[in-house]
Amino acid sequence: MKKGRFYFVLDDFYDKYDFNKTLMRNKEADSDGTLHNRPCFFAFPDKNQSKIYWLVPLSTKHEKYQKIFDSKMEKLGKCNTIRFGDVLGIKNAFLIQNMFPITQPYINSVFIDRNTNNEVTVAPEIEKDVISNAQDVLRLAKRKIPVLYADVMAIYNGLLAEIEQAAKGSN
């Protein structure tokens, strides 16, 4: 996995870690069986464990989240749980409030631009803004301030246990 790239998540992850059904899950297949491959998630590495990445869901429902953002700004003077930026020329909302940790085995695929066959990225200033705000939100969540929808620390601890088990198994 690489910082600032976008990924799709395997259903196995949700089966194991979506304890309270609070994560943004994969969309159902169409009636013809075609998968939607969404949502996609913006990834950045955990500061303490190199095998864990944090995923921030991306939404094209910019107007919906702009209203929520504006409301939070009016009430609180700050909103670091929703950020905005262009991805492939389309304005998107980065839903930090819905982020969660993950490891490589639960990644289905990387988001590829079908016009260039390159991995999708964002401008450096958007990447920096999203990661900086996400890390601020994580600091709050670690202090048990309810800023995230999912119990990300329970997921994180489960992933750490998997990493430790895999390390024991390889010795």
Secondary structure, 3 states (H helix, E strand, C coil): CCCCCEEEECHHHHHHHCCCCCCCCCCCCCCCCCCCCCCCEEEEECCCCCCEEEEEEEECCHHHHHHHHHHHHHHHCCCCCEEEEEECCEEEEEEHHHCEEEEHHHEEEECEECCCCEECCCCHHHHHHHHHHHHHHHHHHHCCCCCCCCCHHHHHHHHHHHHHHHHHHCC
